[in-house]
């Protein structure tokens, strides 16, 4: 039975001349090809009223719109329906991987049939010396009457640039049926050492977690080393501003004020994001991300995600905001689950250092590992419980991707990836951070937090936590480092709560971290996914966070008693 995904459209655009739509599978090399062709980064756009986020380029008077890579058969359905509904592009650039040409023709030709355009064959260097390939390419050009341009997407020669320009000037109509192949175009990448064992999914997961671990540990070491140098100038600034009238005093130098909290952003969050984005960009440009994602796909489908979605969840350990924005490239049927997983389980560069700081202040650093295990396990349970069987089935719909090839790093592409993440951090997270600090300081001056604590503190007994944990839960919902502000006494560097068990401390930190996304992440989710999705997700996350905390605090306490 034909599947149909409804895609609403608004403000339909008329067809424009010299407008091209770039279509292909994930990791076929569309983005690298286009940036090599044009020599600059793209602008961002999305089709009118659709969830198909694209990149736009301009080259020699031609507008080239790069669509998200197709990962599953469901993506192919959605892309086809969006194209037939929107009619925004006059021509198609169908991008196929030469080493997987047979499967690419079978999976993607129907998207272009009847349209006018050209074909780009990437990874030509892998197949050009195989027997019969060059002769069959000549037959394909003659039988389809289409321009078939061959490129190594990591380098485009001057001759290929001329060939591409000539092809764009003379598009032809795609035949209704995909051409048949007789030559052997297939080239399979070699297995890596960790793929040769039954532990491939586990080892792939550990290799994905490694960047987060390196980023957090190295960034924290750097921050701890630099903080004494920064502390004195900050104290001088706070002393000079302390004479400001209220509420400006609270907004700038109070416990939640901008000047008080800015060093934590600069010293702890920013280095984590920088180190993490460098490592992930190198993973991407070498093809290692593709290989790890492919191995993790079968496991992640059981959670309603794909292997690539797990990469974005891991990215959230640097900063949730860029990770949420990156979900634009998710498969159409997994984006909501991926955003939920980031919101619930990605302990960002605020949350994780704050968590470690709380355990260290209590003299119980050994609680860090149990915390991470509980966070991972409850996130998996949360995803299984909150995704329907239909969603998990859609996530596991026929995967159109194969194992990727490993290659030397493309430093320009890696730099572009890293700057995109940093731009998201500074353009989205940083301004919101400033606004939240000012708003939190103002609310503290009004006595709002004190009143809220008075309401919530008695409810802490429901989850078997002391009333003093209420402030950590409240502040953690505003900013993830708020759990440290709520639990650590700045004068003694110990805990504010005198009597608290290991289980209670573990559960207090857990609840403060997962009950709600921070305000910056929530506003990003609203912008990306709309109010309806965000409100449902928040209610669901609060409910499950409270249930998990109750189960842990009462259950573990009962077992140990």
Secondary structure as GFF3:
##gff-version 3
##sequence-region A 1 561
A	DSSP	beta_strand	19	24	.	.	.	ID=ss1
A	DSSP	alpha_helix	30	38	.	.	.	ID=ss2
A	DSSP	beta_strand	43	46	.	.	.	ID=ss3
A	DSSP	beta_strand	53	59	.	.	.	ID=ss4
A	DSSP	beta_strand	62	66	.	.	.	ID=ss5
A	DSSP	alpha_helix	73	86	.	.	.	ID=ss6
A	DSSP	beta_strand	91	97	.	.	.	ID=ss7
A	DSSP	three_ten_helix	98	100	.	.	.	ID=ss8
A	DSSP	alpha_helix	101	112	.	.	.	ID=ss9
A	DSSP	beta_strand	116	122	.	.	.	ID=ss10
A	DSSP	three_ten_helix	124	126	.	.	.	ID=ss11
A	DSSP	alpha_helix	133	144	.	.	.	ID=ss12
A	DSSP	beta_strand	148	150	.	.	.	ID=ss13
A	DSSP	alpha_helix	158	169	.	.	.	ID=ss14
A	DSSP	beta_strand	172	173	.	.	.	ID=ss15
A	DSSP	three_ten_helix	193	196	.	.	.	ID=ss16
A	DSSP	alpha_helix	200	241	.	.	.	ID=ss17
A	DSSP	alpha_helix	248	253	.	.	.	ID=ss18
A	DSSP	alpha_helix	258	264	.	.	.	ID=ss19
A	DSSP	pi_helix	265	269	.	.	.	ID=ss20
A	DSSP	alpha_helix	270	286	.	.	.	ID=ss21
A	DSSP	alpha_helix	288	300	.	.	.	ID=ss22
A	DSSP	three_ten_helix	301	303	.	.	.	ID=ss23
A	DSSP	alpha_helix	307	315	.	.	.	ID=ss24
A	DSSP	alpha_helix	320	326	.	.	.	ID=ss25
A	DSSP	three_ten_helix	327	329	.	.	.	ID=ss26
A	DSSP	alpha_helix	335	345	.	.	.	ID=ss27
A	DSSP	alpha_helix	351	361	.	.	.	ID=ss28
A	DSSP	alpha_helix	367	386	.	.	.	ID=ss29
A	DSSP	alpha_helix	389	395	.	.	.	ID=ss30
A	DSSP	alpha_helix	411	424	.	.	.	ID=ss31
A	DSSP	pi_helix	425	430	.	.	.	ID=ss32
A	DSSP	alpha_helix	431	446	.	.	.	ID=ss33
A	DSSP	alpha_helix	448	456	.	.	.	ID=ss34
A	DSSP	three_ten_helix	457	463	.	.	.	ID=ss35
A	DSSP	three_ten_helix	467	469	.	.	.	ID=ss36
A	DSSP	alpha_helix	470	478	.	.	.	ID=ss37
A	DSSP	alpha_helix	482	487	.	.	.	ID=ss38
A	DSSP	beta_strand	488	489	.	.	.	ID=ss39
A	DSSP	beta_strand	494	495	.	.	.	ID=ss40
A	DSSP	alpha_helix	502	514	.	.	.	ID=ss41
A	DSSP	alpha_helix	519	560	.	.	.	ID=ss42
###
